[in-house]
């Protein structure tokens, strides 16, 4: 599934701008077949194989019937697997983890979860897809049915394979910070907690539509193949501000920077390593993007307050960059822990 083509080149360019695992006293991974009596069986999706990386990490390959392809996923196992554990799904940003800009490459997730008793699952595909179900197959981005995959096909396979508790949470950043709300709204109760870092929850107003079009366009996709023309009801259906009532009962952690330089916006900041060109891009381009997500976040916060839906909303200085999303994950962990443990 290597991206040794024009699409892969665009993913890399866009990023610069913006054996089985042994469990301790627990069942082994299930065989590479559909889990019995699961929703995935009727859908035709199944676990294809698992490649062991070390005692705590693996790459799983799951066949998605809705997309008719095998999807790779990075998996981290709990510190203690002697009993069933819950699952945190982490979504990458616009590049879908197909580029260098991913949770694994840009943050300390492996070290951070080293002492945590939770399964962590990170899809490594979905570039510029918004992790949603597209209305049509796109000539450049292919068939994208990510809502179906992440709410119907994948969870029962993960639950069976990892012997989980069936309790899930999800977090995403940038464009996928929009996606996590949509996934939670599409399947109430499946994801009991949502972390949304530097995203734009609104999709049907002028600002929200412009944000979505920019992201999809960066990947060469046609946004009308995703949610149709501007007047299509799909744009409103995926607007978490308009549909905020559907988030009631879900634990929410929502964050955004101001767009002004913060402590990570310096030559020694996380993943800058003295590269002044990268730093300049982070401050200028990342500052503009984050200022827009800040406006979006205030809109969502106001809507949730009107409805009396509790949410932890965090504002901080900073741009649209990985150092802050690592911090967001750390700060939101107590919320996830309260739900997943």
matplotlib code that plots the C-alpha trace (Angstrom):
import matplotlib.pyplot as plt

x = [0.0, 2.9, 2.1, 4.8, 2.7, 1.5, -0.9, 1.9, 4.0, 1.2, 0.7, 4.4, 4.3, 1.1, 2.5, 5.3, 2.7, 0.5, 4.0, 1.2, 1.7, 1.8, -0.6, 0.2, -2.4, -4.9, -6.2, -4.0, -5.0, -7.9, -7.1, -7.3, -11.0, -14.2, -15.3, -18.3, -21.6, -20.1, -21.5, -18.3, -19.4, -22.5, -20.5, -17.8, -15.0, -12.4, -8.9, -6.5, -3.2, -1.2, 2.6, 4.4, 6.7, 7.5, 5.8, 3.6, 3.2, 1.9, 0.5, -2.9, -4.4, -8.2, -10.2, -12.9, -15.8, -17.2, -13.9, -12.9, -9.3, -7.1, -6.5, -3.4, -3.6, -0.9, -1.8, -0.4, -1.3, -2.0, 0.7, -1.2, -3.2, -4.3, -7.9, -9.9, -9.1, -10.9, -9.8, -8.7, -8.8, -6.4, -7.0, -4.1, -4.6, -5.1, -2.3, -3.9, -0.6, 0.4, 3.1, 5.6, 3.1, 1.6, 1.0, 3.8, 6.3, 5.6, 4.6, 5.6, 2.5, 4.5, 6.2, 3.1, 1.0, 3.8, 2.3, -1.4, -3.9, -5.6, -5.5, -4.6, -5.5, -4.3, -5.5, -2.7, -4.8, -7.5, -5.5, -7.8, -10.9, -12.3, -12.8, -16.3, -18.5, -18.1, -21.1, -19.1, -15.7, -13.2, -10.8, -7.8, -8.7, -10.6, -13.4, -13.8, -16.3, -14.5, -17.6, -18.8, -15.4, -14.8, -18.3, -19.5, -16.7, -13.6, -14.8, -16.1, -13.0, -10.8, -13.0, -12.7, -9.0, -7.8, -10.4, -11.5, -14.2, -16.1, -15.7, -14.2, -13.1, -11.7, -9.4, -8.3, -6.5, -6.9, -9.3, -9.9, -10.9, -14.0, -14.3, -14.4, -17.6, -19.2, -18.3, -19.6, -22.9, -23.3, -23.1, -24.3, -22.6, -19.9, -17.4, -18.0, -15.4, -14.1, -11.0, -10.9, -7.7, -7.5, -10.5, -13.5, -16.7, -18.9, -19.2, -22.2, -21.4, -19.0, -16.0, -16.6, -17.1, -14.0, -11.9, -13.2, -12.7, -9.1, -8.2, -9.8, -8.4, -4.8, -5.1, -6.4, -9.9, -13.2, -15.2, -18.5, -17.7, -17.6, -20.7, -22.0, -22.5, -22.7, -26.4, -26.4, -27.9, -24.8, -22.9, -25.5, -25.7, -22.0, -22.0, -21.4, -22.5, -25.9, -26.2, -24.6, -27.5, -26.3, -23.2, -25.1, -23.9, -20.5, -17.4, -15.9, -12.4, -12.0, -8.9, -7.5, -4.6, -5.0, -2.8, -0.2, 3.2, 3.5, 6.2, 6.6, 7.1, 10.8, 13.9, 14.0, 10.3, 9.1, 9.9, 11.4, 14.9, 16.4, 14.9, 14.1, 12.1, 9.9, 9.5, 8.5, 5.9, 4.6, 4.3, 2.8, 0.7, 0.1, -0.9, -3.5, -5.0, -5.1, -6.8, -9.6, -10.0, -10.0, -13.1, -14.7, -14.0, -15.7, -18.8, -19.0, -18.4, -21.2, -23.6, -22.8, -23.3, -26.7, -27.8, -26.3, -24.0, -20.8, -17.5, -13.9, -12.7, -9.0, -7.6, -3.8, -1.3, 0.1, -0.1, -1.4, 1.3, 2.2, 3.8, 0.5, -1.4, 0.9, 0.2, -3.6, -3.4, -1.7, -4.1, -7.2, -6.0, -7.7, -11.0, -10.3, -9.0, -12.2, -14.2, -11.9, -10.9]
y = [0.0, 2.3, 5.7, 5.7, 7.9, 11.4, 11.2, 10.2, 13.1, 15.5, 14.0, 14.6, 18.1, 19.0, 17.8, 20.4, 23.1, 22.4, -13.3, -12.3, -10.4, -12.4, -11.2, -11.7, -14.1, -13.1, -14.7, -14.5, -12.5, -14.1, -15.8, -13.7, -14.4, -12.5, -12.5, -14.7, -13.0, -9.6, -6.8, -7.2, -10.7, -9.5, -6.6, -9.0, -7.2, -9.2, -9.2, -10.1, -10.4, -8.9, -8.2, -8.0, -5.0, -5.8, -7.1, -4.0, -2.9, -4.4, -3.4, -5.0, -5.2, -5.2, -5.8, -3.2, -4.5, -1.0, 0.2, -3.1, -2.9, -3.7, -0.9, -0.9, 0.1, 0.7, -0.9, -0.4, -2.9, -2.1, -2.1, -5.0, -7.3, -9.7, -8.5, -6.9, -3.2, -0.4, 1.2, 4.7, 5.4, 8.1, 9.7, 11.4, 14.7, 15.6, 13.2, 10.2, 9.0, 8.1, 10.9, 11.7, 13.9, 11.3, 10.6, 8.0, 10.3, 13.6, 12.9, 10.8, 8.5, 5.3, 6.6, 8.3, 5.1, 2.8, 2.8, 3.1, 0.2, 0.9, -0.4, 2.4, 2.0, 4.4, 4.0, 4.6, 5.6, 8.1, 11.0, 14.1, 12.0, 13.6, 10.0, 10.2, 8.3, 9.8, 10.0, 8.9, 7.3, 10.0, 9.7, 10.8, 9.7, 6.5, 5.0, 6.4, 4.9, 5.7, 6.4, 2.9, 1.4, 3.2, 2.8, -0.6, -2.7, -2.1, -1.9, -5.4, -6.8, -4.9, -5.9, -9.6, -9.5, -7.6, -9.0, -5.5, -4.3, -2.8, 0.7, 3.1, 6.7, 8.7, 11.7, 13.6, 16.8, 19.4, 18.0, 14.8, 17.0, 17.6, 13.9, 12.7, 14.6, 13.2, 9.6, 10.1, 11.6, 8.9, 6.0, 7.3, 5.5, 3.8, 6.5, 7.6, 10.3, 12.6, 14.7, 17.4, 19.3, 22.4, 21.5, 23.2, 21.6, 23.7, 22.4, 24.1, 27.8, 29.8, 29.4, 25.7, 24.9, 26.8, 24.9, 21.5, 22.5, 23.6, 20.3, 18.0, 20.2, 19.8, 16.1, 16.6, 15.4, 16.8, 17.8, 17.4, 13.6, 13.8, 15.8, 17.1, 20.8, 23.5, 23.1, 19.3, 18.3, 16.2, 19.5, 20.3, 16.6, 16.7, 20.1, 19.4, 23.0, 22.5, 19.0, 19.6, 18.0, 14.6, 15.0, 15.1, 12.3, 12.2, 13.4, 16.2, 17.8, 20.6, 22.7, 25.3, 27.8, 31.5, 31.4, 33.6, 32.1, 30.0, 28.0, 25.4, 28.1, 28.5, 26.8, 24.3, 23.5, 19.9, 18.6, 21.9, 21.1, 24.4, 24.4, 28.1, 27.5, 25.0, 27.4, 30.3, 28.2, 27.0, 30.6, 32.1, 29.4, 27.5, 30.8, 31.6, 28.1, 28.0, 31.5, 30.0, 26.9, 29.2, 31.0, 27.6, 26.4, 29.4, 28.8, 25.2, 26.2, 28.8, 26.3, 23.6, 26.2, 27.2, 23.6, 22.9, 20.2, 20.0, 20.2, 21.0, 23.7, 24.7, 27.8, 28.5, 30.5, 28.6, 27.6, 24.7, 22.2, 18.9, 20.2, 21.5, 18.4, 16.3, 18.6, 18.4, 14.6, 14.7, 17.2, 15.3, 12.0, 12.4, 12.7, 9.6, 7.7, 8.4, 6.8, 4.0, 2.6]
z = [0.0, -0.5, -1.9, -4.6, -6.9, -7.5, -4.6, -2.3, -3.5, -2.7, 0.7, 1.6, 0.1, 1.9, 5.2, 4.9, 4.7, 7.3, 14.2, 16.9, 20.1, 23.4, 26.0, 29.7, 31.2, 28.5, 25.3, 22.3, 19.3, 17.3, 14.1, 10.9, 10.3, 11.0, 14.6, 15.2, 15.7, 15.1, 13.0, 10.9, 9.8, 7.9, 6.4, 5.1, 6.9, 8.7, 10.3, 7.5, 9.5, 12.3, 12.1, 15.5, 16.0, 19.6, 22.8, 23.0, 19.4, 16.2, 12.8, 12.1, 8.6, 8.4, 5.2, 4.8, 2.8, 2.3, 0.8, -0.7, 0.5, 3.5, 6.0, 8.1, 11.8, 14.4, 17.7, 21.2, 23.8, 27.5, 30.1, 31.8, 29.6, 32.4, 32.0, 29.2, 28.5, 26.7, 23.5, 22.4, 18.7, 17.5, 14.1, 12.2, 10.5, 6.8, 5.7, 7.4, 8.7, 5.2, 5.4, 8.1, 10.0, 12.3, 16.0, 15.9, 14.1, 15.7, 19.3, 22.3, 22.1, 22.5, 25.7, 26.9, 26.8, 28.0, 31.5, 30.5, 30.7, 27.4, 23.8, 21.3, 17.7, 15.0, 11.3, 8.8, 5.8, 5.0, 3.7, 2.9, 3.4, 6.6, 7.8, 6.4, 4.0, 0.5, -1.8, -4.8, -5.5, -6.2, -9.2, -7.0, -3.5, -4.4, -2.4, 1.1, 3.5, 6.8, 8.9, 8.0, 8.7, 12.1, 13.5, 12.1, 10.6, 12.7, 16.3, 16.6, 15.0, 17.4, 20.4, 19.4, 18.4, 21.5, 24.0, 24.9, 27.3, 24.4, 25.8, 23.3, 23.0, 20.1, 19.5, 16.4, 15.4, 12.7, 10.0, 12.0, 15.0, 12.9, 12.1, 15.7, 16.3, 13.3, 14.2, 17.7, 16.4, 13.8, 16.3, 19.7, 22.6, 20.5, 21.5, 25.0, 25.0, 22.3, 22.1, 19.4, 19.0, 16.7, 14.5, 13.0, 14.1, 11.8, 8.2, 6.7, 7.1, 4.9, 7.2, 7.8, 4.1, 3.2, 5.7, 4.4, 0.7, 1.4, 3.1, 0.5, -2.3, -1.0, -1.6, -5.2, -4.2, -5.4, -2.4, -4.3, -4.3, -0.6, 0.6, -2.7, -3.7, -1.0, -0.7, -0.2, 3.2, 3.9, 4.8, 7.5, 8.7, 9.5, 11.2, 15.0, 15.8, 14.2, 15.6, 19.0, 20.8, 19.5, 21.6, 24.8, 27.1, 25.5, 27.4, 25.4, 25.5, 22.9, 22.4, 20.1, 20.1, 19.4, 16.4, 18.1, 18.7, 21.8, 23.6, 20.8, 18.2, 18.4, 16.8, 19.6, 19.6, 19.2, 15.7, 14.5, 15.5, 14.4, 10.9, 10.4, 7.2, 9.0, 11.9, 9.6, 8.0, 11.4, 12.6, 9.5, 7.9, 11.2, 12.9, 10.2, 10.3, 14.1, 14.3, 12.1, 14.3, 17.3, 15.8, 15.1, 18.6, 20.2, 18.0, 19.2, 22.8, 22.7, 21.2, 23.8, 26.5, 25.1, 25.2, 28.6, 27.4, 29.5, 27.8, 28.8, 26.4, 26.4, 24.8, 24.7, 22.8, 19.9, 16.2, 14.2, 15.1, 16.7, 19.8, 21.0, 20.0, 22.1, 25.0, 24.2, 24.4, 27.7, 29.1, 27.9, 29.2, 32.7, 30.8, 28.7, 31.8, 33.7, 30.8, 29.7, 33.1]

ax = plt.figure().add_subplot(projection="3d")
ax.plot(x, y, z, "-o")
ax.set_aspect("equal")
plt.show()
